[in-house]
Amino acid sequence: NLVLKRGMVKDSKLIDWCRDAIESFQFQPIDLTVKLLNEEHEPLVTWNVVHAYPVKWNVSDLNAEESKIAIETIELAYNYFTLV
């Protein structure tokens, strides 16, 4: 499985797709592209992931006494991937 982590963002088509699939239990596999970016937001490595679907979605605990960034974790199952 592919595990993706990032700081939580307000609007995300990927998160909307994951949440809809998990809440409705209707999984529509999609092909997606994952890019590893450098500090200038330029791609270092690109992968094409084929027939991915969410199996887990989690948001880190929130604590009002700390100013930590909320981290989203998405776990996707997939058929295969290719390096671009």
mmCIF file as gemmi writes it, N, C-alpha and C atoms, coordinates in Angstrom:
data_model
loop_
_atom_site.group_PDB
_atom_site.id
_atom_site.type_symbol
_atom_site.label_atom_id
_atom_site.label_alt_id
_atom_site.label_comp_id
_atom_site.label_asym_id
_atom_site.label_entity_id
_atom_site.label_seq_id
_atom_site.pdbx_PDB_ins_code
_atom_site.Cartn_x
_atom_site.Cartn_y
_atom_site.Cartn_z
_atom_site.occupancy
_atom_site.B_iso_or_equiv
_atom_site.pdbx_formal_charge
_atom_site.auth_seq_id
_atom_site.auth_asym_id
_atom_site.pdbx_PDB_model_num
ATOM 1 N N . ASN Axp A 1 ? 0.831 -1.19 0 1 0 ? 1 A 1
ATOM 2 C CA . ASN Axp A 1 ? 0 0 0 1 0 ? 1 A 1
ATOM 3 C C . ASN Axp A 1 ? 0.873 1.25 0 1 0 ? 1 A 1
ATOM 4 N N . LEU Axp A 2 ? 0.3 2.325 -0.493 1 0 ? 2 A 1
ATOM 5 C CA . LEU Axp A 2 ? 0.962 3.62 -0.548 1 0 ? 2 A 1
ATOM 6 C C . LEU Axp A 2 ? 0.429 4.485 0.586 1 0 ? 2 A 1
ATOM 7 N N . VAL Axp A 3 ? 1.327 5.025 1.414 1 0 ? 3 A 1
ATOM 8 C CA . VAL Axp A 3 ? 0.925 5.886 2.525 1 0 ? 3 A 1
ATOM 9 C C . VAL Axp A 3 ? 1.436 7.294 2.235 1 0 ? 3 A 1
ATOM 10 N N . LEU Axp A 4 ? 0.51 8.251 2.209 1 0 ? 4 A 1
ATOM 11 C CA . LEU Axp A 4 ? 0.839 9.651 1.949 1 0 ? 4 A 1
ATOM 12 C C . LEU Axp A 4 ? 0.549 10.468 3.198 1 0 ? 4 A 1
ATOM 13 N N . LYS Axp A 5 ? 1.472 11.365 3.551 1 0 ? 5 A 1
ATOM 14 C CA . LYS Axp A 5 ? 1.275 12.245 4.711 1 0 ? 5 A 1
ATOM 15 C C . LYS Axp A 5 ? 1.578 13.669 4.286 1 0 ? 5 A 1
ATOM 16 N N . ARG Axp A 6 ? 0.781 14.612 4.833 1 0 ? 6 A 1
ATOM 17 C CA . ARG Axp A 6 ? 1.018 16.026 4.563 1 0 ? 6 A 1
ATOM 18 C C . ARG Axp A 6 ? 0.289 16.861 5.601 1 0 ? 6 A 1
ATOM 19 N N . GLY Axp A 7 ? 0.657 18.128 5.661 1 0 ? 7 A 1
ATOM 20 C CA . GLY Axp A 7 ? -0.084 19.054 6.503 1 0 ? 7 A 1
ATOM 21 C C . GLY Axp A 7 ? -1.495 19.192 5.965 1 0 ? 7 A 1
ATOM 22 N N . MET Axp A 8 ? -2.447 19.297 6.871 1 0 ? 8 A 1
ATOM 23 C CA . MET Axp A 8 ? -3.854 19.38 6.477 1 0 ? 8 A 1
ATOM 24 C C . MET Axp A 8 ? -4.115 20.67 5.701 1 0 ? 8 A 1
ATOM 25 N N . VAL Axp A 9 ? -4.894 20.56 4.614 1 0 ? 9 A 1
ATOM 26 C CA . VAL Axp A 9 ? -5.266 21.713 3.795 1 0 ? 9 A 1
ATOM 27 C C . VAL Axp A 9 ? -6.783 21.844 3.769 1 0 ? 9 A 1
ATOM 28 N N . LYS Axp A 10 ? -7.255 23.039 3.443 1 0 ? 10 A 1
ATOM 29 C CA . LYS Axp A 10 ? -8.692 23.312 3.48 1 0 ? 10 A 1
ATOM 30 C C . LYS Axp A 10 ? -9.442 22.594 2.362 1 0 ? 10 A 1
ATOM 31 N N . ASP Axp A 11 ? -9.009 22.767 1.117 1 0 ? 11 A 1
ATOM 32 C CA . ASP Axp A 11 ? -9.692 22.167 -0.026 1 0 ? 11 A 1
ATOM 33 C C . ASP Axp A 11 ? -8.769 21.179 -0.714 1 0 ? 11 A 1
ATOM 34 N N . SER Axp A 12 ? -9.261 19.955 -0.908 1 0 ? 12 A 1
ATOM 35 C CA . SER Axp A 12 ? -8.454 18.933 -1.556 1 0 ? 12 A 1
ATOM 36 C C . SER Axp A 12 ? -9.367 17.947 -2.267 1 0 ? 12 A 1
ATOM 37 N N . LYS Axp A 13 ? -9.202 17.828 -3.57 1 0 ? 13 A 1
ATOM 38 C CA . LYS Axp A 13 ? -9.994 16.854 -4.331 1 0 ? 13 A 1
ATOM 39 C C . LYS Axp A 13 ? -9.662 15.434 -3.89 1 0 ? 13 A 1
ATOM 40 N N . LEU Axp A 14 ? -8.397 15.192 -3.552 1 0 ? 14 A 1
ATOM 41 C CA . LEU Axp A 14 ? -7.998 13.856 -3.101 1 0 ? 14 A 1
ATOM 42 C C . LEU Axp A 14 ? -8.697 13.492 -1.797 1 0 ? 14 A 1
ATOM 43 N N . ILE Axp A 15 ? -8.713 14.408 -0.844 1 0 ? 15 A 1
ATOM 44 C CA . ILE Axp A 15 ? -9.378 14.142 0.438 1 0 ? 15 A 1
ATOM 45 C C . ILE Axp A 15 ? -10.879 13.986 0.236 1 0 ? 15 A 1
ATOM 46 N N . ASP Axp A 16 ? -11.476 14.818 -0.603 1 0 ? 16 A 1
ATOM 47 C CA . ASP Axp A 16 ? -12.912 14.685 -0.898 1 0 ? 16 A 1
ATOM 48 C C . ASP Axp A 16 ? -13.215 13.308 -1.463 1 0 ? 16 A 1
ATOM 49 N N . TRP Axp A 17 ? -12.393 12.839 -2.4 1 0 ? 17 A 1
ATOM 50 C CA . TRP Axp A 17 ? -12.576 11.517 -3.011 1 0 ? 17 A 1
ATOM 51 C C . TRP Axp A 17 ? -12.441 10.417 -1.955 1 0 ? 17 A 1
ATOM 52 N N . CYS Axp A 18 ? -11.419 10.508 -1.095 1 0 ? 18 A 1
ATOM 53 C CA . CYS Axp A 18 ? -11.219 9.502 -0.042 1 0 ? 18 A 1
ATOM 54 C C . CYS Axp A 18 ? -12.386 9.482 0.936 1 0 ? 18 A 1
ATOM 55 N N . ARG Axp A 19 ? -12.771 10.654 1.427 1 0 ? 19 A 1
ATOM 56 C CA . ARG Axp A 19 ? -13.859 10.738 2.402 1 0 ? 19 A 1
ATOM 57 C C . ARG Axp A 19 ? -15.164 10.205 1.809 1 0 ? 19 A 1
ATOM 58 N N . ASP Axp A 20 ? -15.486 10.593 0.566 1 0 ? 20 A 1
ATOM 59 C CA . ASP Axp A 20 ? -16.709 10.108 -0.073 1 0 ? 20 A 1
ATOM 60 C C . ASP Axp A 20 ? -16.701 8.588 -0.198 1 0 ? 20 A 1
ATOM 61 N N . ALA Axp A 21 ? -15.568 8.023 -0.594 1 0 ? 21 A 1
ATOM 62 C CA . ALA Axp A 21 ? -15.474 6.573 -0.753 1 0 ? 21 A 1
ATOM 63 C C . ALA Axp A 21 ? -15.633 5.858 0.582 1 0 ? 21 A 1
ATOM 64 N N . ILE Axp A 22 ? -14.956 6.352 1.613 1 0 ? 22 A 1
ATOM 65 C CA . ILE Axp A 22 ? -14.998 5.697 2.919 1 0 ? 22 A 1
ATOM 66 C C . ILE Axp A 22 ? -16.374 5.838 3.561 1 0 ? 22 A 1
ATOM 67 N N . GLU Axp A 23 ? -16.98 7.037 3.46 1 0 ? 23 A 1
ATOM 68 C CA . GLU Axp A 23 ? -18.285 7.248 4.088 1 0 ? 23 A 1
ATOM 69 C C . GLU Axp A 23 ? -19.408 6.507 3.371 1 0 ? 23 A 1
ATOM 70 N N . SER Axp A 24 ? -19.357 6.441 2.042 1 0 ? 24 A 1
ATOM 71 C CA . SER Axp A 24 ? -20.431 5.784 1.28 1 0 ? 24 A 1
ATOM 72 C C . SER Axp A 24 ? -20.126 4.315 1.011 1 0 ? 24 A 1
ATOM 73 N N . PHE Axp A 25 ? -18.896 3.897 1.288 1 0 ? 25 A 1
ATOM 74 C CA . PHE Axp A 25 ? -18.418 2.544 1.017 1 0 ? 25 A 1
ATOM 75 C C . PHE Axp A 25 ? -18.579 2.188 -0.462 1 0 ? 25 A 1
ATOM 76 N N . GLN Axp A 26 ? -18.372 3.191 -1.334 1 0 ? 26 A 1
ATOM 77 C CA . GLN Axp A 26 ? -18.385 2.997 -2.786 1 0 ? 26 A 1
ATOM 78 C C . GLN Axp A 26 ? -17.023 3.432 -3.315 1 0 ? 26 A 1
ATOM 79 N N . PHE Axp A 27 ? -16.218 2.456 -3.67 1 0 ? 27 A 1
ATOM 80 C CA . PHE Axp A 27 ? -14.839 2.722 -4.054 1 0 ? 27 A 1
ATOM 81 C C . PHE Axp A 27 ? -14.7 2.717 -5.567 1 0 ? 27 A 1
ATOM 82 N N . GLN Axp A 28 ? -14.306 3.859 -6.111 1 0 ? 28 A 1
ATOM 83 C CA . GLN Axp A 28 ? -14.061 4.026 -7.537 1 0 ? 28 A 1
ATOM 84 C C . GLN Axp A 28 ? -12.551 4.192 -7.727 1 0 ? 28 A 1
ATOM 85 N N . PRO Axp A 29 ? -11.841 3.126 -8.124 1 0 ? 29 A 1
ATOM 86 C CA . PRO Axp A 29 ? -10.396 3.261 -8.305 1 0 ? 29 A 1
ATOM 87 C C . PRO Axp A 29 ? -10.064 4.336 -9.343 1 0 ? 29 A 1
ATOM 88 N N . ILE Axp A 30 ? -8.981 5.062 -9.084 1 0 ? 30 A 1
ATOM 89 C CA . ILE Axp A 30 ? -8.518 6.089 -10.011 1 0 ? 30 A 1
ATOM 90 C C . ILE Axp A 30 ? -7.021 5.912 -10.257 1 0 ? 30 A 1
ATOM 91 N N . ASP Axp A 31 ? -6.566 6.468 -11.353 1 0 ? 31 A 1
ATOM 92 C CA . ASP Axp A 31 ? -5.14 6.574 -11.615 1 0 ? 31 A 1
ATOM 93 C C . ASP Axp A 31 ? -4.706 7.949 -11.12 1 0 ? 31 A 1
ATOM 94 N N . LEU Axp A 32 ? -3.565 8.01 -10.464 1 0 ? 32 A 1
ATOM 95 C CA . LEU Axp A 32 ? -3.105 9.299 -9.967 1 0 ? 32 A 1
ATOM 96 C C . LEU Axp A 32 ? -1.603 9.431 -10.132 1 0 ? 32 A 1
ATOM 97 N N . THR Axp A 33 ? -1.149 10.66 -10.054 1 0 ? 33 A 1
ATOM 98 C CA . THR Axp A 33 ? 0.265 10.976 -10.17 1 0 ? 33 A 1
ATOM 99 C C . THR Axp A 33 ? 0.75 11.53 -8.833 1 0 ? 33 A 1
ATOM 100 N N . VAL Axp A 34 ? 1.875 11.002 -8.359 1 0 ? 34 A 1
ATOM 101 C CA . VAL Axp A 34 ? 2.49 11.467 -7.117 1 0 ? 34 A 1
ATOM 102 C C . VAL Axp A 34 ? 3.843 12.067 -7.481 1 0 ? 34 A 1
ATOM 103 N N . LYS Axp A 35 ? 4.073 13.299 -7.01 1 0 ? 35 A 1
ATOM 104 C CA . LYS Axp A 35 ? 5.342 13.975 -7.286 1 0 ? 35 A 1
ATOM 105 C C . LYS Axp A 35 ? 6.039 14.322 -5.979 1 0 ? 35 A 1
ATOM 106 N N . LEU Axp A 36 ? 7.315 14.009 -5.905 1 0 ? 36 A 1
ATOM 107 C CA . LEU Axp A 36 ? 8.167 14.444 -4.802 1 0 ? 36 A 1
ATOM 108 C C . LEU Axp A 36 ? 8.806 15.753 -5.239 1 0 ? 36 A 1
ATOM 109 N N . LEU Axp A 37 ? 8.573 16.826 -4.461 1 0 ? 37 A 1
ATOM 110 C CA . LEU Axp A 37 ? 9.045 18.157 -4.839 1 0 ? 37 A 1
ATOM 111 C C . LEU Axp A 37 ? 10.219 18.602 -3.977 1 0 ? 37 A 1
ATOM 112 N N . ASN Axp A 38 ? 11.076 19.444 -4.552 1 0 ? 38 A 1
ATOM 113 C CA . ASN Axp A 38 ? 12.164 20.04 -3.776 1 0 ? 38 A 1
ATOM 114 C C . ASN Axp A 38 ? 11.687 21.337 -3.128 1 0 ? 38 A 1
ATOM 115 N N . GLU Axp A 39 ? 12.597 22.074 -2.51 1 0 ? 39 A 1
ATOM 116 C CA . GLU Axp A 39 ? 12.234 23.305 -1.805 1 0 ? 39 A 1
ATOM 117 C C . GLU Axp A 39 ? 11.651 24.37 -2.729 1 0 ? 39 A 1
ATOM 118 N N . GLU Axp A 40 ? 12.014 24.325 -4.014 1 0 ? 40 A 1
ATOM 119 C CA . GLU Axp A 40 ? 11.492 25.29 -4.991 1 0 ? 40 A 1
ATOM 120 C C . GLU Axp A 40 ? 10.211 24.783 -5.658 1 0 ? 40 A 1
ATOM 121 N N . HIS Axp A 41 ? 9.663 23.693 -5.134 1 0 ? 41 A 1
ATOM 122 C CA . HIS Axp A 41 ? 8.44 23.069 -5.652 1 0 ? 41 A 1
ATOM 123 C C . HIS Axp A 41 ? 8.615 22.522 -7.07 1 0 ? 41 A 1
ATOM 124 N N . GLU Axp A 42 ? 9.829 22.088 -7.384 1 0 ? 42 A 1
ATOM 125 C CA . GLU Axp A 42 ? 10.113 21.448 -8.666 1 0 ? 42 A 1
ATOM 126 C C . GLU Axp A 42 ? 10.127 19.94 -8.446 1 0 ? 42 A 1
ATOM 127 N N . PRO Axp A 43 ? 9.561 19.171 -9.4 1 0 ? 43 A 1
ATOM 128 C CA . PRO Axp A 43 ? 9.513 17.711 -9.224 1 0 ? 43 A 1
ATOM 129 C C . PRO Axp A 43 ? 10.903 17.076 -9.253 1 0 ? 43 A 1
ATOM 130 N N . LEU Axp A 44 ? 11.17 16.235 -8.274 1 0 ? 44 A 1
ATOM 131 C CA . LEU Axp A 44 ? 12.39 15.434 -8.243 1 0 ? 44 A 1
ATOM 132 C C . LEU Axp A 44 ? 12.132 14.044 -8.804 1 0 ? 44 A 1
ATOM 133 N N . VAL Axp A 45 ? 11.004 13.461 -8.411 1 0 ? 45 A 1
ATOM 134 C CA . VAL Axp A 45 ? 10.601 12.126 -8.859 1 0 ? 45 A 1
ATOM 135 C C . VAL Axp A 45 ? 9.092 12.144 -9.067 1 0 ? 45 A 1
ATOM 136 N N . THR Axp A 46 ? 8.63 11.428 -10.099 1 0 ? 46 A 1
ATOM 137 C CA . THR Axp A 46 ? 7.197 11.338 -10.379 1 0 ? 46 A 1
ATOM 138 C C . THR Axp A 46 ? 6.819 9.873 -10.559 1 0 ? 46 A 1
ATOM 139 N N . TRP Axp A 47 ? 5.724 9.479 -9.922 1 0 ? 47 A 1
ATOM 140 C CA . TRP Axp A 47 ? 5.191 8.133 -10.059 1 0 ? 47 A 1
ATOM 141 C C . TRP Axp A 47 ? 3.758 8.208 -10.581 1 0 ? 47 A 1
ATOM 142 N N . ASN Axp A 48 ? 3.387 7.294 -11.471 1 0 ? 48 A 1
ATOM 143 C CA . ASN Axp A 48 ? 1.991 7.105 -11.858 1 0 ? 48 A 1
ATOM 144 C C . ASN Axp A 48 ? 1.488 5.871 -11.117 1 0 ? 48 A 1
ATOM 145 N N . VAL Axp A 49 ? 0.415 6.04 -10.373 1 0 ? 49 A 1
ATOM 146 C CA . VAL Axp A 49 ? -0.161 4.965 -9.562 1 0 ? 49 A 1
ATOM 147 C C . VAL Axp A 49 ? -1.476 4.559 -10.215 1 0 ? 49 A 1
ATOM 148 N N . VAL Axp A 50 ? -1.62 3.27 -10.514 1 0 ? 50 A 1
ATOM 149 C CA . VAL Axp A 50 ? -2.747 2.781 -11.317 1 0 ? 50 A 1
ATOM 150 C C . VAL Axp A 50 ? -3.774 2.063 -10.443 1 0 ? 50 A 1
ATOM 151 N N . HIS Axp A 51 ? -5.028 2.421 -10.634 1 0 ? 51 A 1
ATOM 152 C CA . HIS Axp A 51 ? -6.192 1.836 -9.947 1 0 ? 51 A 1
ATOM 153 C C . HIS Axp A 51 ? -6.059 1.922 -8.43 1 0 ? 51 A 1
ATOM 154 N N . ALA Axp A 52 ? -5.824 3.123 -7.949 1 0 ? 52 A 1
ATOM 155 C CA . ALA Axp A 52 ? -5.699 3.354 -6.504 1 0 ? 52 A 1
ATOM 156 C C . ALA Axp A 52 ? -7.07 3.587 -5.887 1 0 ? 52 A 1
ATOM 157 N N . TYR Axp A 53 ? -7.225 3.127 -4.646 1 0 ? 53 A 1
ATOM 158 C CA . TYR Axp A 53 ? -8.448 3.406 -3.89 1 0 ? 53 A 1
ATOM 159 C C . TYR Axp A 53 ? -8.086 3.491 -2.404 1 0 ? 53 A 1
ATOM 160 N N . PRO Axp A 54 ? -8.818 4.319 -1.659 1 0 ? 54 A 1
ATOM 161 C CA . PRO Axp A 54 ? -8.468 4.539 -0.253 1 0 ? 54 A 1
ATOM 162 C C . PRO Axp A 54 ? -8.847 3.357 0.624 1 0 ? 54 A 1
ATOM 163 N N . VAL Axp A 55 ? -7.959 3.042 1.564 1 0 ? 55 A 1
ATOM 164 C CA . VAL Axp A 55 ? -8.262 2.019 2.561 1 0 ? 55 A 1
ATOM 165 C C . VAL Axp A 55 ? -8.225 2.591 3.975 1 0 ? 55 A 1
ATOM 166 N N . LYS Axp A 56 ? -7.603 3.789 4.123 1 0 ? 56 A 1
ATOM 167 C CA . LYS Axp A 56 ? -7.543 4.41 5.447 1 0 ? 56 A 1
ATOM 168 C C . LYS Axp A 56 ? -7.283 5.902 5.28 1 0 ? 56 A 1
ATOM 169 N N . TRP Axp A 57 ? -7.938 6.689 6.139 1 0 ? 57 A 1
ATOM 170 C CA . TRP Axp A 57 ? -7.727 8.138 6.171 1 0 ? 57 A 1
ATOM 171 C C . TRP Axp A 57 ? -7.73 8.565 7.622 1 0 ? 57 A 1
ATOM 172 N N . ASN Axp A 58 ? -6.722 9.331 8.023 1 0 ? 58 A 1
ATOM 173 C CA . ASN Axp A 58 ? -6.586 9.709 9.421 1 0 ? 58 A 1
ATOM 174 C C . ASN Axp A 58 ? -6.059 11.14 9.521 1 0 ? 58 A 1
ATOM 175 N N . VAL Axp A 59 ? -6.494 11.864 10.541 1 0 ? 59 A 1
ATOM 176 C CA . VAL Axp A 59 ? -5.969 13.194 10.847 1 0 ? 59 A 1
ATOM 177 C C . VAL Axp A 59 ? -5.383 13.132 12.251 1 0 ? 59 A 1
ATOM 178 N N . SER Axp A 60 ? -4.192 13.695 12.423 1 0 ? 60 A 1
ATOM 179 C CA . SER Axp A 60 ? -3.54 13.666 13.736 1 0 ? 60 A 1
ATOM 180 C C . SER Axp A 60 ? -4.394 14.38 14.773 1 0 ? 60 A 1
ATOM 181 N N . ASP Axp A 61 ? -4.146 14.049 16.031 1 0 ? 61 A 1
ATOM 182 C CA . ASP Axp A 61 ? -4.883 14.669 17.131 1 0 ? 61 A 1
ATOM 183 C C . ASP Axp A 61 ? -4.627 16.171 17.172 1 0 ? 61 A 1
ATOM 184 N N . LEU Axp A 62 ? -5.666 16.909 17.519 1 0 ? 62 A 1
ATOM 185 C CA . LEU Axp A 62 ? -5.546 18.355 17.678 1 0 ? 62 A 1
ATOM 186 C C . LEU Axp A 62 ? -5.455 18.684 19.16 1 0 ? 62 A 1
ATOM 187 N N . ASN Axp A 63 ? -4.555 19.613 19.497 1 0 ? 63 A 1
ATOM 188 C CA . ASN Axp A 63 ? -4.369 20.019 20.882 1 0 ? 63 A 1
ATOM 189 C C . ASN Axp A 63 ? -4.342 21.545 20.925 1 0 ? 63 A 1
ATOM 190 N N . ALA Axp A 64 ? -5.319 22.146 21.58 1 0 ? 64 A 1
ATOM 191 C CA . ALA Axp A 64 ? -5.428 23.606 21.637 1 0 ? 64 A 1
ATOM 192 C C . ALA Axp A 64 ? -4.254 24.25 22.367 1 0 ? 64 A 1
ATOM 193 N N . GLU Axp A 65 ? -3.546 23.485 23.187 1 0 ? 65 A 1
ATOM 194 C CA . GLU Axp A 65 ? -2.426 24.039 23.943 1 0 ? 65 A 1
ATOM 195 C C . GLU Axp A 65 ? -1.117 24.025 23.159 1 0 ? 65 A 1
ATOM 196 N N . GLU Axp A 66 ? -1.114 23.388 22.001 1 0 ? 66 A 1
ATOM 197 C CA . GLU Axp A 66 ? 0.088 23.317 21.175 1 0 ? 66 A 1
ATOM 198 C C . GLU Axp A 66 ? -0.218 23.912 19.806 1 0 ? 66 A 1
ATOM 199 N N . SER Axp A 67 ? 0.797 24.393 19.14 1 0 ? 67 A 1
ATOM 200 C CA . SER Axp A 67 ? 0.59 24.982 17.817 1 0 ? 67 A 1
ATOM 201 C C . SER Axp A 67 ? 1.155 24.081 16.717 1 0 ? 67 A 1
ATOM 202 N N . LYS Axp A 68 ? 0.945 22.787 16.86 1 0 ? 68 A 1
ATOM 203 C CA . LYS Axp A 68 ? 1.418 21.833 15.861 1 0 ? 68 A 1
ATOM 204 C C . LYS Axp A 68 ? 0.487 21.828 14.654 1 0 ? 68 A 1
ATOM 205 N N . ILE Axp A 69 ? 1.053 21.526 13.506 1 0 ? 69 A 1
ATOM 206 C CA . ILE Axp A 69 ? 0.272 21.396 12.277 1 0 ? 69 A 1
ATOM 207 C C . ILE Axp A 69 ? -0.457 20.061 12.303 1 0 ? 69 A 1
ATOM 208 N N . ALA Axp A 70 ? -1.728 20.06 11.903 1 0 ? 70 A 1
ATOM 209 C CA . ALA Axp A 70 ? -2.484 18.807 11.789 1 0 ? 70 A 1
ATOM 210 C C . ALA Axp A 70 ? -1.974 18.057 10.557 1 0 ? 70 A 1
ATOM 211 N N . ILE Axp A 71 ? -1.69 16.775 10.727 1 0 ? 71 A 1
ATOM 212 C CA . ILE Axp A 71 ? -1.159 15.948 9.649 1 0 ? 71 A 1
ATOM 213 C C . ILE Axp A 71 ? -2.232 14.971 9.185 1 0 ? 71 A 1
ATOM 214 N N . GLU Axp A 72 ? -2.483 14.964 7.865 1 0 ? 72 A 1
ATOM 215 C CA . GLU Axp A 72 ? -3.391 13.984 7.26 1 0 ? 72 A 1
ATOM 216 C C . GLU Axp A 72 ? -2.57 12.8 6.775 1 0 ? 72 A 1
ATOM 217 N N . THR Axp A 73 ? -3.08 11.606 7.005 1 0 ? 73 A 1
ATOM 218 C CA . THR Axp A 73 ? -2.458 10.39 6.496 1 0 ? 73 A 1
ATOM 219 C C . THR Axp A 73 ? -3.496 9.652 5.669 1 0 ? 73 A 1
ATOM 220 N N . ILE Axp A 74 ? -3.134 9.342 4.437 1 0 ? 74 A 1
ATOM 221 C CA . ILE Axp A 74 ? -4.017 8.605 3.534 1 0 ? 74 A 1
ATOM 222 C C . ILE Axp A 74 ? -3.292 7.336 3.122 1 0 ? 74 A 1
ATOM 223 N N . GLU Axp A 75 ? -3.962 6.205 3.257 1 0 ? 75 A 1
ATOM 224 C CA . GLU Axp A 75 ? -3.402 4.939 2.798 1 0 ? 75 A 1
ATOM 225 C C . GLU Axp A 75 ? -4.214 4.47 1.605 1 0 ? 75 A 1
ATOM 226 N N . LEU Axp A 76 ? -3.508 4.196 0.498 1 0 ? 76 A 1
ATOM 227 C CA . LEU Axp A 76 ? -4.153 3.77 -0.739 1 0 ? 76 A 1
ATOM 228 C C . LEU Axp A 76 ? -3.656 2.391 -1.143 1 0 ? 76 A 1
ATOM 229 N N . ALA Axp A 77 ? -4.58 1.528 -1.532 1 0 ? 77 A 1
ATOM 230 C CA . ALA Axp A 77 ? -4.214 0.281 -2.194 1 0 ? 77 A 1
ATOM 231 C C . ALA Axp A 77 ? -4.164 0.589 -3.689 1 0 ? 77 A 1
ATOM 232 N N . TYR Axp A 78 ? -3.385 -0.16 -4.444 1 0 ? 78 A 1
ATOM 233 C CA . TYR Axp A 78 ? -3.272 0.095 -5.885 1 0 ? 78 A 1
ATOM 234 C C . TYR Axp A 78 ? -2.832 -1.181 -6.586 1 0 ? 78 A 1
ATOM 235 N N . ASN Axp A 79 ? -3.018 -1.216 -7.925 1 0 ? 79 A 1
ATOM 236 C CA . ASN Axp A 79 ? -2.607 -2.389 -8.698 1 0 ? 79 A 1
ATOM 237 C C . ASN Axp A 79 ? -1.103 -2.388 -8.955 1 0 ? 79 A 1
ATOM 238 N N . TYR Axp A 80 ? -0.585 -1.262 -9.459 1 0 ? 80 A 1
ATOM 239 C CA . TYR Axp A 80 ? 0.85 -1.135 -9.707 1 0 ? 80 A 1
ATOM 240 C C . TYR Axp A 80 ? 1.189 0.335 -9.914 1 0 ? 80 A 1
ATOM 241 N N . PHE Axp A 81 ? 2.485 0.646 -9.951 1 0 ? 81 A 1
ATOM 242 C CA . PHE Axp A 81 ? 2.917 2.013 -10.237 1 0 ? 81 A 1
ATOM 243 C C . PHE Axp A 81 ? 4.069 1.978 -11.228 1 0 ? 81 A 1
ATOM 244 N N . THR Axp A 82 ? 4.261 3.101 -11.92 1 0 ? 82 A 1
ATOM 245 C CA . THR Axp A 82 ? 5.391 3.248 -12.828 1 0 ? 82 A 1
ATOM 246 C C . THR Axp A 82 ? 6.141 4.517 -12.461 1 0 ? 82 A 1
ATOM 247 N N . LEU Axp A 83 ? 7.445 4.481 -12.639 1 0 ? 83 A 1
ATOM 248 C CA . LEU Axp A 83 ? 8.286 5.645 -12.428 1 0 ? 83 A 1
ATOM 249 C C . LEU Axp A 83 ? 8.339 6.415 -13.736 1 0 ? 83 A 1
ATOM 250 N N . VAL Axp A 84 ? 8.062 7.703 -13.675 1 0 ? 84 A 1
ATOM 251 C CA . VAL Axp A 84 ? 8.021 8.517 -14.9 1 0 ? 84 A 1
ATOM 252 C C . VAL Axp A 84 ? 9.372 9.168 -15.11 1 0 ? 84 A 1
